[in-house]
Amino acid sequence: MGDNIPVAALLVGLRFQPSDAMLLGYLFSKITNKSRLHVDQEVIKDFDLYGEKEPWEIWELYRGDNLRSGEDLYFFTRSKKKTQNSSKMNRLIGTGTWKITGPPEAITYSQLSAQPLGFRKRFRYKSEVAQQVSQWIMFEYSLDTDHDLVSKNDCNYVLCGLQKRDLKEEKG
């Protein structure tokens, strides 16, 4: 087989449903430039989720409608601070913003490990202008800068899962 065959083409019928710890592993690989079987390049795209496009435009652009209900689109995106000296992040998107819906959840490699690898935060899309507000959920994965393997300078990327909630299923 040639080296230029994408992994996704070789894994017919396989669904990408990584654990939270696996997603942090992909993020660590991205930051340290150590690719993991090219899966991250095939399934996790580089895209600015804190940019000008609306969630549904991103969903359409990356063919999210081909996914099963509850599956996510995954993206590496750069963190953006509100100001250069701020510790708060800017999470504007299109005409709205990502609003956090609870405290960050610590993610460890195993149940035996006390030190977290990173964190998962859950956000929902909020906009005064757009009508598709309650459909869009984003999970943001970030590495723990206090972890021995992570440098504070390396943490300008996060990995995000974009999910479209089916409001019809929830009502039914």
Backbone torsions as a table, in degrees:
resi	resn	phi	psi	omega
1	MET	NA	145.2	179.9
2	GLY	-77.2	157.2	-179.7
3	ASP	-72.5	-16.6	-175.2
4	ASN	-93.1	9.1	177.6
5	ILE	-81.2	123.9	-179.5
6	PRO	-66.8	145.5	-179.6
7	VAL	-58.3	-38.5	-178.4
8	ALA	-59.0	-33.3	179.7
9	ALA	-71.7	-26.8	-179.6
10	LEU	-82.7	-20.0	-173.1
11	LEU	-109.5	56.2	-178.5
12	VAL	-61.2	131.0	178.4
13	GLY	87.6	-8.2	-180.0
14	LEU	-85.7	132.5	177.4
15	ARG	-101.2	142.4	179.8
16	PHE	-89.6	100.8	179.2
17	GLN	-132.2	72.4	-175.3
18	PRO	-74.9	153.2	173.2
19	SER	-74.6	167.3	177.3
20	ASP	-60.3	-41.1	179.5
21	ALA	-64.5	-37.7	177.5
22	MET	-64.7	-40.5	178.9
23	LEU	-62.3	-39.9	176.4
24	LEU	-65.6	-33.2	174.9
25	GLY	-63.5	-41.5	176.4
26	TYR	-64.1	-40.0	178.4
27	LEU	-64.5	-43.4	177.8
28	PHE	-60.9	-41.6	178.0
29	SER	-62.4	-40.1	178.7
30	LYS	-62.5	-46.2	-176.3
31	ILE	-67.7	-37.1	-177.3
32	THR	-94.1	3.6	-179.5
33	ASN	60.9	32.8	176.0
34	LYS	-112.4	98.3	-176.4
35	SER	-68.7	149.4	178.7
36	ARG	-114.6	89.8	176.2
37	LEU	59.0	20.0	-179.8
38	HIS	63.2	6.5	177.8
39	VAL	-63.5	-40.2	-179.0
40	ASP	-61.9	-34.8	179.7
41	GLN	-75.8	-30.0	-178.4
42	GLU	-81.8	-36.6	-171.4
43	VAL	-110.6	-31.4	-179.6
44	ILE	-108.5	111.0	-175.3
45	LYS	-94.5	155.7	170.0
46	ASP	-84.1	122.6	179.3
47	PHE	-160.1	143.8	-179.7
48	ASP	-83.8	95.6	178.2
49	LEU	-76.4	-6.8	177.3
50	TYR	-111.1	45.9	-175.8
51	GLY	-120.7	-149.6	-171.8
52	GLU	-87.4	-18.4	-177.5
53	LYS	-80.4	145.5	176.2
54	GLU	-78.6	158.0	-179.4
55	PRO	-55.8	-41.3	-178.5
56	TRP	-69.8	-27.5	175.5
57	GLU	-70.3	-39.5	177.1
58	ILE	-66.0	-43.5	179.6
59	TRP	-58.0	-45.2	-180.0
60	GLU	-69.3	-42.4	-179.3
61	LEU	-58.9	-39.4	-178.1
62	TYR	-103.3	20.5	173.3
63	ARG	55.3	46.6	178.4
64	GLY	-63.5	-24.2	179.8
65	ASP	-68.2	-12.1	175.7
66	ASN	-80.5	-9.5	-179.7
67	LEU	-82.8	158.9	173.5
68	ARG	-78.6	160.5	179.2
69	SER	-56.5	132.5	178.9
70	GLY	89.1	-7.3	177.4
71	GLU	-86.2	153.2	-175.7
72	ASP	-110.2	156.2	163.0
73	LEU	-94.3	139.5	-176.7
74	TYR	-114.8	140.2	-178.1
75	PHE	-141.6	142.5	163.9
76	PHE	-89.1	132.2	177.8
77	THR	-142.9	150.0	179.4
78	ARG	-78.8	139.3	172.5
79	SER	-71.4	146.2	178.0
80	LYS	-128.0	121.7	177.3
81	LYS	-78.5	149.8	178.5
82	LYS	-62.3	-42.5	172.3
83	THR	-136.7	165.5	-174.9
84	GLN	-58.3	-37.5	-177.0
85	ASN	-97.5	4.1	-177.0
86	SER	-84.0	150.6	172.1
87	SER	-94.8	-11.1	179.2
88	LYS	-81.3	142.8	-177.9
89	MET	-96.9	147.0	176.2
90	ASN	-90.5	118.6	-178.5
91	ARG	-121.1	42.1	175.4
92	LEU	-75.8	144.3	176.5
93	ILE	-146.8	126.2	179.5
94	GLY	52.0	-125.1	179.5
95	THR	-94.7	7.4	-176.5
96	GLY	-132.3	-156.5	-179.7
97	THR	-150.2	159.3	173.5
98	TRP	-92.3	120.3	179.4
99	LYS	-104.7	129.3	-179.5
100	ILE	-68.5	143.6	-175.7
101	THR	-113.3	6.4	179.1
102	GLY	175.7	-179.2	-179.3
103	PRO	-72.2	154.6	176.0
104	PRO	-61.3	143.3	178.7
105	GLU	-103.0	122.5	178.7
106	ALA	-71.2	138.6	179.4
107	ILE	-119.5	124.5	177.8
108	THR	-110.1	163.0	-179.7
109	TYR	-70.1	-37.9	178.6
110	SER	-149.6	171.3	179.2
111	GLN	-67.4	-18.8	-178.9
112	LEU	-83.0	-15.7	-176.5
113	SER	-92.7	129.3	179.2
114	ALA	-90.6	-30.0	-177.1
115	GLN	-81.5	123.4	-179.5
116	PRO	-70.0	145.2	171.4
117	LEU	-76.1	-34.8	-177.2
118	GLY	-176.3	-159.7	-173.8
119	PHE	-138.7	152.9	173.4
120	ARG	-119.7	129.0	176.5
121	LYS	-118.5	142.2	179.9
122	ARG	-107.9	132.8	-179.8
123	PHE	-128.3	154.9	169.6
124	ARG	-124.2	150.6	-179.4
125	TYR	-77.6	135.3	178.9
126	LYS	-134.6	132.2	179.3
127	SER	-151.6	141.7	175.6
128	GLU	-81.2	-18.4	-173.7
129	VAL	-100.2	-46.6	-172.4
130	ALA	-76.7	152.5	-179.3
131	GLN	-96.0	-18.0	-174.8
132	GLN	-91.2	35.5	-170.0
133	VAL	-62.7	-54.6	-170.1
134	SER	-76.4	-5.0	-179.5
135	GLN	-79.2	-21.2	-166.0
136	TRP	-107.7	124.6	179.0
137	ILE	-123.7	142.9	175.6
138	MET	-131.7	135.1	172.1
139	PHE	-107.6	125.6	-179.3
140	GLU	-110.1	124.1	179.5
141	TYR	-106.7	128.2	178.7
142	SER	-133.3	150.0	178.9
143	LEU	-80.3	149.8	177.4
144	ASP	-80.0	115.1	-177.5
145	THR	-70.4	-10.3	175.9
146	ASP	-88.7	-5.6	179.4
147	HIS	-71.9	145.0	-177.0
148	ASP	-58.2	-32.5	-174.8
149	LEU	-87.3	-6.3	-172.1
150	VAL	-114.0	131.9	175.0
151	SER	-96.2	142.3	178.1
152	LYS	-58.7	-30.2	179.8
153	ASN	-69.9	-22.0	-177.0
154	ASP	-82.2	-11.1	-167.4
155	CYS	-96.1	43.6	175.6
156	ASN	-94.9	2.3	174.9
157	TYR	-114.8	149.0	169.0
158	VAL	-129.8	160.9	174.3
159	LEU	-110.6	130.8	-176.4
160	CYS	-123.2	141.2	172.2
161	GLY	-108.7	121.5	178.9
162	LEU	-100.1	128.7	-175.8
163	GLN	-130.3	135.5	175.6
164	LYS	-102.5	117.8	178.2
165	ARG	-81.8	136.9	176.9
166	ASP	-89.3	102.9	-175.9
167	LEU	-66.9	-26.9	178.4
168	LYS	-66.2	-41.6	179.7
169	GLU	-64.7	-37.6	-177.8
170	GLU	-69.5	-32.7	-179.8
171	LYS	-78.0	-29.7	-174.1
172	GLY	-83.2	NA	NA
